[in-house]
Amino acid sequence: MSLKFFHIGVKAGDKIKLTAGDTLRVMVSFDYSGSAMGATLIGAIGESDIIGFRKLLLGSSSMSLPSTPGTIMGSVDIEITDEIKAGTYDLLCYIQEARGIPDAMVLGVIVIGEMEVPPVEEKKISTGVLAMLGGAVVLLLFGLTRRRG
């Protein structure tokens, strides 16, 4: 099996904002030459460091690889659950059966967190109405005090 190019379709510097309940569909393409076989495309959101990649959320999909060389396109869905805390994560894709072939990874592309909720505007009575009401109360009080005196 030979994979010459593995493309995730996300540019470095792009950010994908997600929250629990979302589904991330990762589209990939790669040049393949080899025998016809079934394969499993794995997509993972996690953290990479010196030791390797710690997978926090996984998705997988089955695909058929043909016996004729060509560009293969596939996709994998990753369900976003509340098992992952808010933060910035890396995206990794690979073919499970392709041992020794480099994975495709984009660093810092996934942002998990609460969606921004626009502030709720308070409904206020117009200051003009308040001023008119306040003036009427002052006049009423002034009128009451003048009659007594």
C-alpha distance (Angstrom), angle and dihedral (degrees) to the residues before:
residue distance angle dihedral
M1 . . .
S2 3.76 . .
L3 3.79 126.8 .
K4 3.77 110.1 -173.7
F5 3.77 100.0 177.7
F6 3.77 132.7 13.8
H7 3.81 116.0 -166.5
I8 3.82 124.1 -174.2
G9 3.79 97.0 -176.7
V10 3.80 98.3 -128.3
K11 3.77 119.1 112.1
A12 3.78 120.0 -134.7
G13 3.80 107.9 -98.6
D14 3.81 94.4 32.5
K15 3.81 116.4 119.9
I16 3.79 125.9 -150.6
K17 3.81 111.4 -158.4
L18 3.81 115.8 -151.6
T19 3.80 139.4 166.9
A20 3.79 135.0 -166.3
G21 3.79 109.5 -66.7
D22 3.82 94.6 34.3
T23 3.80 123.8 114.4
L24 3.79 120.4 -143.5
R25 3.82 113.4 -151.0
V26 3.80 110.3 -159.4
M27 3.80 115.1 -159.8
V28 3.80 116.1 -157.7
S29 3.78 136.8 179.7
F30 3.77 131.4 -171.4
D31 3.80 140.8 166.2
Y32 3.80 110.4 -108.8
S33 3.77 134.5 -171.0
G34 3.77 123.1 170.8
S35 3.75 141.8 78.6
A36 3.79 123.4 -36.0
M37 3.77 110.7 -91.8
G38 3.76 145.3 141.5
A39 3.78 116.4 -98.8
T40 3.78 138.9 -176.8
L41 3.78 120.3 -130.3
I42 3.80 111.0 -150.9
G43 3.80 124.0 -160.6
A44 3.79 120.8 -172.3
I45 3.78 137.9 -179.4
G46 3.78 113.6 -154.8
E47 3.77 148.6 103.4
S48 3.78 128.2 -64.1
D49 3.77 124.8 -154.8
I50 3.80 140.3 149.9
I51 3.82 92.2 -66.2
G52 3.81 95.7 50.5
F53 3.78 140.1 -94.5
R54 3.81 121.6 -32.4
K55 3.81 107.2 -152.8
L56 3.80 112.7 -144.5
L57 3.83 100.9 167.3
L58 3.81 125.2 22.2
G59 3.76 138.1 -167.8
S60 3.78 130.2 178.9
S61 3.78 138.6 -172.5
S62 3.79 134.1 -175.3
M63 3.77 120.6 -121.8
S64 3.79 137.8 175.8
L65 3.77 119.4 -126.4
P66 3.83 114.8 -153.5
S67 3.79 128.0 -134.6
T68 3.82 91.7 -124.3
P69 3.81 118.3 79.1
G70 3.78 116.2 -109.2
T71 3.77 148.7 112.5
I72 3.79 113.3 -58.6
M73 3.79 122.5 -157.9
G74 3.77 124.8 -163.4
S75 3.77 143.3 154.0
V76 3.76 138.9 -145.8
D77 3.82 129.0 -163.6
I78 3.79 121.2 -140.1
E79 3.81 115.5 -164.3
I80 3.81 113.3 -142.2
T81 3.80 109.8 -137.7
D82 3.78 133.9 177.7
E83 3.82 88.1 -105.6
I84 3.81 88.2 89.7
K85 3.79 119.8 69.6
A86 3.79 125.5 -135.7
G87 3.78 113.5 -78.7
T88 3.80 146.7 90.1
Y89 3.79 118.3 -63.7
D90 3.78 142.7 178.7
L91 3.81 127.8 -112.6
L92 3.81 121.6 -135.4
C93 3.82 130.0 -175.7
Y94 3.79 129.4 -179.4
I95 3.79 144.2 151.0
Q96 3.79 107.7 -106.1
E97 3.81 94.4 -146.6
A98 3.83 94.4 48.2
R99 3.79 102.7 92.0
G100 3.79 115.9 -170.0
I101 3.79 94.7 13.0
P102 3.82 114.4 120.6
D103 3.77 118.6 -104.1
A104 3.80 122.3 -127.8
M105 3.79 112.8 -117.7
V106 3.80 134.6 175.1
L107 3.80 114.3 -165.3
G108 3.81 123.0 -138.4
V109 3.80 95.1 -3.4
I110 3.83 100.3 123.7
V111 3.81 119.7 72.8
I112 3.81 114.8 -170.7
G113 3.78 117.1 -168.6
E114 3.73 148.9 105.8
M115 3.75 114.9 -54.8
E116 3.77 113.6 -112.5
V117 3.78 110.8 -103.7
P118 3.78 114.2 -153.1
P119 3.80 112.4 -117.6
V120 3.78 115.4 -96.6
E121 3.78 111.7 -118.1
E122 3.77 114.9 -130.1
K123 3.77 115.0 -126.6
K124 3.77 109.5 -127.5
I125 3.77 131.9 -175.5
S126 3.76 109.6 -113.5
T127 3.80 113.1 -94.1
G128 3.80 88.4 -131.4
V129 3.82 90.1 61.8
L130 3.81 91.1 46.4
A131 3.78 91.4 49.5
M132 3.80 91.2 50.9
L133 3.81 91.7 48.6
G134 3.80 91.7 46.4
G135 3.81 90.8 49.8
A136 3.80 91.8 50.6
V137 3.81 90.8 51.5
V138 3.82 91.4 49.4
L139 3.82 91.1 49.0
L140 3.78 91.3 47.7
L141 3.80 91.8 50.5
F142 3.79 91.6 44.7
G143 3.81 90.9 50.8
L144 3.82 91.6 49.9
T145 3.78 93.7 50.5
R146 3.83 94.7 47.2
R147 3.81 94.0 54.8
R148 3.74 92.5 55.1
G149 3.73 95.8 48.9
